[in-house]
Amino acid sequence: MGGTFDPIHYGHLVAAEGARYEFDLEKVIFVPAGRPPHKPKCQITDPWQRFEMTVLAVQSNPFFQALSLEVERRGPSYAVETVREIALLNPGVQVYFITGADAVSEILTWKNTEELLSICRFIAATRPGYRLEDMWEKLDRLPVRLKNNIFCMEVPSLAISSSDIRQRLREGRPVKYLLPELVEEYIAKNNIYRY
Protein backbone atom coordinates (compact mmCIF):
# COMPACT_ATOMS: atom_id res chain seq x y z
CA MET A 1 0.00 0.00 0.00
CA GLY A 2 1.53 3.23 -1.10
CA GLY A 3 0.83 6.79 -0.09
CA THR A 4 2.21 9.86 1.56
CA PHE A 5 0.62 8.87 4.90
CA ASP A 6 0.87 12.42 6.22
CA PRO A 7 -0.43 11.20 8.66
CA ILE A 8 -1.64 7.63 8.31
CA HIS A 9 -5.22 7.25 9.58
CA TYR A 10 -8.04 4.76 10.00
CA GLY A 11 -9.21 5.24 6.40
CA HIS A 12 -5.87 3.83 5.19
CA LEU A 13 -6.04 0.93 7.63
CA VAL A 14 -9.65 0.05 6.77
CA ALA A 15 -8.82 0.04 3.05
CA ALA A 16 -5.76 -2.16 3.63
CA GLU A 17 -7.66 -4.67 5.75
CA GLY A 18 -10.51 -4.72 3.23
CA ALA A 19 -8.06 -5.43 0.39
CA ARG A 20 -6.30 -8.11 2.43
CA TYR A 21 -9.58 -9.90 3.02
CA GLU A 22 -11.23 -9.36 -0.38
CA PHE A 23 -8.15 -10.34 -2.42
CA ASP A 24 -6.89 -12.99 0.03
CA LEU A 25 -3.53 -11.25 0.43
CA GLU A 26 -0.81 -12.90 2.51
CA LYS A 27 0.22 -9.53 3.95
CA VAL A 28 -0.05 -5.82 3.30
CA ILE A 29 3.19 -3.85 3.14
CA PHE A 30 2.82 -0.13 3.80
CA VAL A 31 5.42 1.95 1.95
CA PRO A 32 5.31 5.67 2.79
CA ALA A 33 6.46 7.82 -0.12
CA GLY A 34 9.84 9.37 0.54
CA ARG A 35 9.64 12.31 -1.86
CA PRO A 36 6.35 12.17 -3.78
CA PRO A 37 6.97 13.49 -7.32
CA HIS A 38 3.32 14.58 -7.67
CA LYS A 39 3.53 16.85 -4.62
CA PRO A 40 6.68 18.91 -5.26
CA LYS A 41 5.29 22.21 -3.98
CA CYS A 42 3.38 20.82 -1.00
CA GLN A 43 4.79 21.01 2.48
CA ILE A 44 5.25 17.39 3.47
CA THR A 45 6.25 16.08 6.88
CA ASP A 46 9.70 14.56 7.27
CA PRO A 47 9.74 11.12 5.57
CA TRP A 48 11.18 9.34 8.61
CA GLN A 49 8.48 10.76 10.87
CA ARG A 50 5.81 9.59 8.42
CA PHE A 51 7.47 6.16 8.36
CA GLU A 52 7.59 5.99 12.17
CA MET A 53 3.88 6.91 12.37
CA THR A 54 3.14 4.15 9.84
CA VAL A 55 5.08 1.60 11.93
CA LEU A 56 3.05 2.59 14.99
CA ALA A 57 -0.24 2.40 13.07
CA VAL A 58 0.30 -1.10 11.66
CA GLN A 59 1.98 -2.86 14.58
CA SER A 60 -1.22 -4.32 16.04
CA ASN A 61 -2.13 -6.21 12.84
CA PRO A 62 -0.02 -9.34 12.24
CA PHE A 63 -0.79 -9.13 8.50
CA PHE A 64 0.55 -5.57 8.18
CA GLN A 65 4.16 -4.47 7.80
CA ALA A 66 5.84 -1.11 7.14
CA LEU A 67 8.90 -0.81 4.90
CA SER A 68 11.15 2.22 4.51
CA LEU A 69 12.17 1.48 0.89
CA GLU A 70 11.10 4.87 -0.48
CA VAL A 71 12.21 6.82 2.58
CA GLU A 72 15.72 5.41 2.21
CA ARG A 73 15.89 5.99 -1.55
CA ARG A 74 17.41 9.25 -2.80
CA GLY A 75 15.44 11.38 -5.22
CA PRO A 76 11.75 11.19 -6.09
CA SER A 77 9.70 8.16 -5.00
CA TYR A 78 8.48 6.30 -8.05
CA ALA A 79 6.03 3.43 -7.59
CA VAL A 80 7.58 1.42 -10.42
CA GLU A 81 10.95 1.32 -8.63
CA THR A 82 9.33 0.26 -5.37
CA VAL A 83 7.22 -2.46 -7.00
CA ARG A 84 10.31 -3.79 -8.81
CA GLU A 85 12.16 -3.97 -5.49
CA ILE A 86 9.27 -5.67 -3.67
CA ALA A 87 8.92 -8.18 -6.51
CA LEU A 88 12.65 -8.97 -6.26
CA LEU A 89 12.36 -9.46 -2.50
CA ASN A 90 9.37 -11.80 -3.00
CA PRO A 91 10.06 -13.93 -6.11
CA GLY A 92 7.09 -15.79 -7.52
CA VAL A 93 4.57 -13.72 -5.55
CA GLN A 94 1.81 -11.73 -7.28
CA VAL A 95 2.27 -8.13 -6.13
CA TYR A 96 -0.73 -5.84 -5.68
CA PHE A 97 -0.53 -2.06 -5.23
CA ILE A 98 -3.31 -0.71 -3.01
CA THR A 99 -4.17 2.96 -3.29
CA GLY A 100 -7.15 5.24 -3.69
CA ALA A 101 -9.18 5.26 -6.90
CA ASP A 102 -8.39 8.97 -7.21
CA ALA A 103 -4.67 8.15 -7.30
CA VAL A 104 -5.20 5.34 -9.82
CA SER A 105 -7.05 7.78 -12.09
CA GLU A 106 -3.76 9.71 -12.40
CA ILE A 107 -1.65 6.63 -13.19
CA LEU A 108 -1.04 7.75 -16.77
CA THR A 109 1.11 10.57 -15.33
CA TRP A 110 3.22 8.12 -13.30
CA LYS A 111 6.68 6.99 -14.36
CA ASN A 112 6.71 3.90 -16.62
CA THR A 113 2.96 3.27 -16.34
CA GLU A 114 2.94 0.29 -18.72
CA GLU A 115 5.81 -1.45 -16.93
CA LEU A 116 4.18 -0.79 -13.56
CA LEU A 117 0.85 -2.27 -14.65
CA SER A 118 2.67 -5.23 -16.20
CA ILE A 119 4.52 -6.22 -13.02
CA CYS A 120 1.72 -5.70 -10.48
CA ARG A 121 -2.01 -5.46 -10.12
CA PHE A 122 -3.68 -2.36 -8.73
CA ILE A 123 -6.46 -2.30 -6.16
CA ALA A 124 -8.30 1.00 -6.47
CA ALA A 125 -10.04 1.67 -3.17
CA THR A 126 -13.07 3.90 -3.56
CA ARG A 127 -13.34 7.00 -1.42
CA PRO A 128 -16.49 8.79 -0.32
CA GLY A 129 -17.85 10.94 -3.14
CA TYR A 130 -15.55 9.51 -5.81
CA ARG A 131 -17.17 8.16 -8.98
CA LEU A 132 -15.40 5.12 -10.45
CA GLU A 133 -16.65 6.16 -13.87
CA ASP A 134 -14.34 9.19 -13.62
CA MET A 135 -11.35 6.92 -13.05
CA TRP A 136 -12.18 4.66 -16.01
CA GLU A 137 -12.71 7.67 -18.28
CA LYS A 138 -9.23 8.96 -17.43
CA LEU A 139 -7.76 5.52 -18.11
CA ASP A 140 -9.45 5.19 -21.49
CA ARG A 141 -6.09 5.31 -23.37
CA LEU A 142 -4.71 2.29 -21.51
CA PRO A 143 -4.58 -0.98 -23.47
CA VAL A 144 -7.19 -3.52 -22.31
CA ARG A 145 -4.50 -5.95 -21.12
CA LEU A 146 -3.30 -3.28 -18.64
CA LYS A 147 -6.80 -2.21 -17.61
CA ASN A 148 -7.39 -5.85 -16.68
CA ASN A 149 -4.75 -5.42 -13.96
CA ILE A 150 -6.82 -2.77 -12.17
CA PHE A 151 -9.42 -3.95 -9.67
CA CYS A 152 -11.86 -1.79 -7.75
CA MET A 153 -12.83 -2.27 -4.14
CA GLU A 154 -15.44 -0.44 -2.12
CA VAL A 155 -14.44 0.45 1.41
CA PRO A 156 -16.74 1.56 4.22
CA SER A 157 -17.53 5.23 3.90
CA LEU A 158 -15.03 6.87 6.23
CA ALA A 159 -14.72 10.54 5.40
CA ILE A 160 -11.24 10.84 6.90
CA SER A 161 -8.41 12.57 5.11
CA SER A 162 -4.84 13.37 6.05
CA SER A 163 -5.30 16.99 4.96
CA ASP A 164 -8.32 17.35 7.28
CA ILE A 165 -6.35 15.85 10.17
CA ARG A 166 -3.46 18.28 9.56
CA GLN A 167 -5.91 21.20 9.46
CA ARG A 168 -7.59 20.08 12.69
CA LEU A 169 -4.22 19.84 14.43
CA ARG A 170 -3.17 23.30 13.22
CA GLU A 171 -6.43 24.67 14.62
CA GLY A 172 -6.09 22.77 17.90
CA ARG A 173 -9.21 20.68 17.19
CA PRO A 174 -9.48 17.01 18.26
CA VAL A 175 -8.37 14.14 16.04
CA LYS A 176 -9.20 11.33 18.44
CA TYR A 177 -10.80 8.33 16.67
CA LEU A 178 -9.56 9.53 13.27
CA LEU A 179 -6.17 7.83 13.59
CA PRO A 180 -4.56 5.26 15.90
CA GLU A 181 -3.88 6.48 19.42
CA LEU A 182 -0.15 5.71 19.12
CA VAL A 183 0.04 7.93 16.02
CA GLU A 184 -1.85 10.70 17.81
CA GLU A 185 0.60 10.46 20.73
CA TYR A 186 3.59 10.52 18.36
CA ILE A 187 2.26 13.66 16.66
CA ALA A 188 1.77 15.40 20.00
CA LYS A 189 5.16 14.32 21.35
CA ASN A 190 6.99 15.51 18.22
CA ASN A 191 4.86 18.65 17.77
CA ILE A 192 4.02 17.77 14.14
CA TYR A 193 1.48 19.78 12.14
CA ARG A 194 1.45 22.78 14.43
CA TYR A 195 2.94 25.41 12.12
Sequence and secondary structure as in RCSB ss.txt:
>XXXX:A:sequence
MGGTFDPIHYGHLVAAEGARYEFDLEKVIFVPAGRPPHKPKCQITDPWQRFEMTVLAVQSNPFFQALSLEVERRG
PSYAVETVREIALLNPGVQVYFITGADAVSEILTWKNTEELLSICRFIAATRPGYRLEDMWEKLDRLPVRLKNNI
FCMEVPSLAISSSDIRQRLREGRPVKYLLPELVEEYIAKNNIYRY
>XXXX:A:secstr
 EE  TT  HHHHHHHHHHHHHTT S EEEEE SS TT TTS    HHHHHHHHHHHHTT TTEEE  HHHHSSS
   HHHHHHHHHHHSTT   EEEEEHHHHTTGGGSTTHHHHHHH EEEEE  TT  HHHHHHHTTTS HHHHTTE
EEE        HHHHHHHHHTT   BTTB HHHHHHHHHTTTT  
